Structures are given as structure tokens and as C-alpha cells.
Amino acid sequence: MKKLLYFLILVSFQMSIFGQQNCEILKDNSKCYRACLIMNKESLFRQGSFESQKHLSDAIEMCPTLSNAYFEKSVAYLKRGRFVEWKMLMDKAVELNPEKHLSYRAWCQFSFLHNYEETIKDLNQLSVIKNTPFIGVGQSGDYDLRMVLALSYKFTERKEKAIDIIETALQDEDYYVGLYDYLHLGVLYLENNQFEKAVNSFQKQIEENELAEVYYYLAKTYHNLEKELEAKRTIERALEMYNKGRKMHSNYYQYADQIYEKDILDLQKKIG
């Protein structure tokens, strides 16, 4: 729990950098200083509204190197599912300030577009820029970005690489275990036929954050180990947790390794 608290503090800090920009650092450039003040006024209006977007457009016209203006303008397009417009603006923000905006672009490529190769490129580039193992936290606050990188390798059929990234990260004293880390690692072990390691990882996940998903995959692992009594008991627990609402959920996207009631019922029939 202590690790999770530190993790959430890091998340709060990261979220804060996407608020209003400190315009005082631009005072040596009068045009960009005034553009920054205009940009910050967009927050007085509903995000994506005509007034909000006009303030951002005016700021960009006055100071074309103001990366935050492109970033802020892109968010409204992302939330409306207009990914072409989002990416054009986001790419410009990254071009102007890669260290500040690469993590956000990578997170969106991962979560919304499922463009895992581009996620890998962005996070590896950010790792080179920062030159530290810790490169940031995903925008949702659920993941250290090393987990996002690992899952991207998993979804591009490089599971051994994914496992290596997670195992290495977990040994880092600066790594703070996220809400679903041991679940994802356990699923990777399960898919790699490393069943005993999968069981151990799922048990750690239960200690960190008990979910329907962890019991579902644990039951699947027991079934592969031909431990049918444990499998039956565990899949019943998965259904119980699911009905209580203890499951992965987002209003915006589907999590990696997220399950649904049908998945549980199908596995329950298979176990017998």
C-alpha cells in the first residue's frame, strides 16, 4: 500500500504538468509570452468548445513553437474519436518538445489506437532522452510506462521481451507496483506455459489488488495444471468478484487482459 501511495503521488505530479503553463519563463519572448497568456485563458471555457479552441488557435498563430497549445488543442479531438486531427496536433507538440509530450502520445497510441509499434518507438525514444529506468506514468495513473512498453511487446508477439521488461522493472527500487502489474505478468507466464510462475504472480496480485480477472486467469492456470478442484473453486470466486463490481473498468477504453461475464461462464463450463 505504501508503494501504491508513492505511485499515486507521482501520478498527481505528472498530471499537474498538463495544466496551465507558467508563462513567466517566456518573458524574454514577448510574442510567445502573450500567446501563453491567451492559451491559459482557454481553461475558462468548456474543453473542445469554440471559445476554448479559438484561444488555442490564436496562441499557435502568435507563437508557432508553443508546444502546449498544440497538445491542449489535440485533447478535444482525442475525446471525440477524431484521431487523425488529434495525431496531427500531437505530432507537432512532440516535435517541439519530445521530452514533455512523448509519454502522452505513447499512452494514447497504446490505449486508444492499439498502435503498439508506435508506442514502443515513442517509449524507447523517451527512455533515451531521459536516460533513466523510470520514464513516467501512464496518463490514467494505473501504470508505470515500463508496463505499457512491456504490454506493447506482448501484443506484437514478443512475449519473452515483455516478461524480461517487467521482471527487470520489479527489481528496480524506483519501480512502484501498479494496480494490475502482477496480473499482466501472470497472464504472460500463463501464455508462455510457465504455470507455477503464473500462480505465484496471481497470488501476489491478490495481495495487491483483488479482482475478478486475477481469479479468472488463476482458474485457467489451475485447469492447465489439472488441479480441477482448485480451478472450480477459483472460477466461482471470479464470478462472485465480477458480480460485486470488483473488475477492471474504464469509461474510455478496454484494459489489456480485461474479461467479461461470458468469459467466466465459458471457462466455468469448460472446468465442469
C-alpha distance (Angstrom), angle and dihedral (degrees) to the residues before:
residue distance angle dihedral
M1 . . .
K2 3.81 . .
K3 3.80 90.3 .
L4 3.80 90.4 49.6
L5 3.82 90.4 52.0
Y6 3.79 91.5 53.9
F7 3.80 88.8 46.3
L8 3.80 91.5 54.3
I9 3.81 91.0 48.8
L10 3.80 88.2 55.3
V11 3.79 89.3 49.2
S12 3.81 91.9 51.5
F13 3.78 89.9 51.2
Q14 3.79 92.5 49.1
M15 3.82 92.3 48.0
S16 3.81 90.2 51.9
I17 3.81 93.0 61.9
F18 3.81 89.5 66.2
G19 3.82 93.5 60.1
Q20 3.80 126.2 85.6
Q21 3.78 114.7 -28.5
N22 3.79 121.2 -119.8
C23 3.79 99.0 -114.5
E24 3.81 94.2 -170.7
I25 3.81 90.4 81.8
L26 3.83 87.8 64.8
K27 3.82 97.3 52.6
D28 3.80 91.6 111.8
N29 3.80 88.3 65.0
S30 3.79 107.7 55.5
K31 3.83 95.5 -168.1
C32 3.80 94.5 49.8
Y33 3.81 90.9 42.4
R34 3.81 90.8 55.9
A35 3.82 90.4 42.7
C36 3.79 89.8 53.4
L37 3.81 91.2 52.8
I38 3.81 89.8 50.5
M39 3.81 90.7 48.0
N40 3.80 92.4 52.4
K41 3.82 91.1 53.7
E42 3.82 89.7 65.1
S43 3.80 88.2 78.5
L44 3.81 88.6 69.6
F45 3.80 88.1 70.8
R46 3.79 134.1 59.5
Q47 3.78 110.6 -80.8
G48 3.80 110.6 -99.5
S49 3.80 93.8 15.6
F50 3.80 120.5 133.2
E51 3.81 91.3 -106.6
S52 3.79 93.3 49.4
Q53 3.80 95.0 47.5
K54 3.82 92.1 44.6
H55 3.79 91.4 56.1
L56 3.80 89.0 52.4
S57 3.80 93.2 46.2
D58 3.81 90.7 49.6
A59 3.80 90.2 49.6
I60 3.82 91.6 51.0
E61 3.82 91.8 48.2
M62 3.80 90.7 51.4
C63 3.83 95.3 43.2
P64 3.84 113.7 17.3
T65 3.83 91.2 -175.3
L66 3.81 95.0 60.9
S67 3.82 98.7 115.0
N68 3.80 96.0 -174.3
A69 3.80 91.3 60.4
Y70 3.81 91.1 58.5
F71 3.79 90.0 44.8
E72 3.81 95.1 50.0
K73 3.80 92.2 45.3
S74 3.81 91.0 51.2
V75 3.81 94.8 56.3
A76 3.80 94.2 69.4
Y77 3.81 90.2 55.2
L78 3.80 91.4 48.5
K79 3.80 92.2 53.5
R80 3.81 90.7 50.2
G81 3.78 92.6 50.4
R82 3.81 92.6 -113.3
F83 3.77 93.2 137.3
V84 3.82 98.1 165.7
E85 3.81 92.2 60.1
W86 3.81 90.7 40.5
K87 3.79 92.8 54.3
M88 3.81 95.2 47.3
L89 3.79 90.5 55.3
M90 3.79 94.6 38.6
D91 3.80 91.8 50.4
K92 3.82 89.1 54.8
A93 3.81 91.3 50.4
V94 3.81 90.0 51.2
E95 3.81 91.9 46.7
L96 3.81 90.1 54.7
N97 3.81 97.3 41.7
P98 3.81 113.9 8.4
E99 3.80 96.0 170.2
K100 3.80 91.5 57.2
H101 3.81 100.7 40.6
L102 3.81 108.8 28.2
S103 3.80 93.7 85.0
Y104 3.80 92.4 54.8
R105 3.79 93.8 47.1
A106 3.80 90.2 48.4
W107 3.79 91.7 49.9
C108 3.81 92.4 50.9
Q109 3.80 92.4 45.8
F110 3.81 87.6 53.0
S111 3.79 101.0 41.9
F112 3.79 104.7 33.7
L113 3.80 108.3 20.5
H114 3.84 99.1 30.6
N115 3.79 86.6 -141.1
Y116 3.79 94.4 151.9
E117 3.80 98.3 170.0
E118 3.81 90.1 57.0
T119 3.80 90.1 46.1
I120 3.80 89.4 54.4
K121 3.81 91.7 49.1
D122 3.81 92.5 49.5
L123 3.79 95.8 47.4
N124 3.79 94.0 44.8
Q125 3.81 89.1 50.1
L126 3.80 90.3 49.5
S127 3.80 90.2 49.3
V128 3.80 90.0 55.3
I129 3.82 91.5 48.6
K130 3.81 95.2 48.2
N131 3.80 95.1 36.2
T132 3.82 91.4 -155.4
P133 3.83 132.5 105.1
F134 3.82 90.8 -121.3
I135 3.81 108.4 66.7
G136 3.79 100.2 164.7
V137 3.78 146.1 -76.9
G138 3.81 128.9 -73.8
Q139 3.80 115.0 -101.0
S140 3.82 92.8 -109.5
G141 3.80 90.3 56.0
D142 3.80 92.9 -126.6
Y143 3.80 98.1 105.7
D144 3.76 145.0 44.6
L145 3.81 101.7 -131.5
R146 3.81 90.1 -116.3
M147 3.80 86.9 69.8
V148 3.81 90.0 51.3
L149 3.81 88.7 51.5
A150 3.81 91.5 49.0
L151 3.81 93.0 49.6
S152 3.79 90.1 48.9
Y153 3.80 89.2 56.1
K154 3.81 89.0 48.0
F155 3.80 92.1 54.1
T156 3.80 90.3 50.0
E157 3.82 90.6 55.2
R158 3.80 96.9 -102.4
K159 3.79 97.9 120.3
E160 3.79 96.8 153.0
K161 3.80 88.8 56.2
A162 3.80 90.2 48.5
I163 3.80 92.5 51.4
D164 3.80 91.4 48.3
I165 3.82 92.1 52.0
I166 3.81 93.0 50.8
E167 3.81 95.4 43.6
T168 3.82 90.3 49.5
A169 3.81 92.4 46.6
L170 3.81 92.7 50.6
Q171 3.81 89.2 57.0
D172 3.81 91.5 54.7
E173 3.79 112.7 100.2
D174 3.81 89.1 -144.8
Y175 3.80 92.5 56.4
Y176 3.80 115.1 103.9
V177 3.76 114.8 -159.0
G178 3.80 111.1 -119.0
L179 3.78 128.1 -143.9
Y180 3.81 95.6 -89.0
D181 3.81 106.5 21.1
Y182 3.79 99.1 113.9
L183 3.80 89.9 43.7
H184 3.81 91.4 57.7
L185 3.78 92.6 44.0
G186 3.80 90.5 49.3
V187 3.80 91.8 51.1
L188 3.79 89.6 50.9
Y189 3.81 90.1 52.1
L190 3.81 89.8 47.4
E191 3.81 92.1 51.0
N192 3.80 88.9 47.4
N193 3.84 91.6 52.2
Q194 3.82 92.0 -114.3
F195 3.79 92.0 134.1
E196 3.81 101.2 166.3
K197 3.79 91.3 50.3
A198 3.81 88.4 48.0
V199 3.82 91.3 54.6
N200 3.81 91.4 50.1
S201 3.80 92.0 48.9
F202 3.81 93.1 48.6
Q203 3.80 90.6 50.1
K204 3.81 89.2 54.0
Q205 3.80 89.3 49.3
I206 3.81 90.0 53.9
E207 3.81 88.8 54.0
E208 3.81 91.8 49.2
N209 3.81 101.8 38.3
E210 3.80 123.8 -9.8
L211 3.81 113.3 -141.3
A212 3.80 141.0 163.2
E213 3.81 88.1 -116.4
V214 3.79 94.7 60.4
Y215 3.82 92.4 52.2
Y216 3.79 90.9 46.5
Y217 3.80 93.4 54.4
L218 3.78 91.9 39.7
A219 3.82 89.4 54.7
K220 3.79 89.0 49.2
T221 3.80 89.6 52.3
Y222 3.81 93.1 49.0
H223 3.80 88.3 50.1
N224 3.81 89.9 54.7
L225 3.81 89.0 49.6
E226 3.84 88.6 50.8
K227 3.80 91.0 -119.2
E228 3.78 92.9 138.3
L229 3.81 98.2 167.9
E230 3.81 91.5 55.1
A231 3.81 90.0 43.0
K232 3.81 92.6 53.1
R233 3.79 93.2 47.2
T234 3.79 92.1 47.1
I235 3.81 97.0 48.5
E236 3.81 88.7 51.9
R237 3.79 87.8 54.2
A238 3.81 89.6 50.3
L239 3.80 91.2 55.5
E240 3.80 91.4 46.4
M241 3.82 91.5 52.1
Y242 3.80 91.7 45.4
N243 3.81 92.3 53.1
K244 3.80 89.5 50.1
G245 3.79 90.4 55.0
R246 3.81 94.6 -111.3
K247 3.79 95.2 139.2
M248 3.78 142.0 104.1
H249 3.78 111.6 -77.0
S250 3.79 140.6 165.6
N251 3.79 130.4 170.9
Y252 3.79 90.4 -143.4
Y253 3.81 110.3 40.3
Q254 3.79 145.9 -0.6
Y255 3.79 117.4 -95.5
A256 3.77 122.9 -127.3
D257 3.84 108.2 -95.9
Q258 3.82 92.3 12.4
I259 3.80 114.0 151.7
Y260 3.80 137.7 -160.1
E261 3.79 134.0 -144.1
K262 3.82 91.5 -97.4
D263 3.81 90.0 58.4
I264 3.79 90.3 55.6
L265 3.81 94.3 45.9
D266 3.81 92.2 47.7
L267 3.80 91.9 51.6
Q268 3.80 90.5 45.1
K269 3.82 89.8 57.0
K270 3.78 90.8 47.4
I271 3.79 92.5 51.9
G272 3.79 90.9 46.7
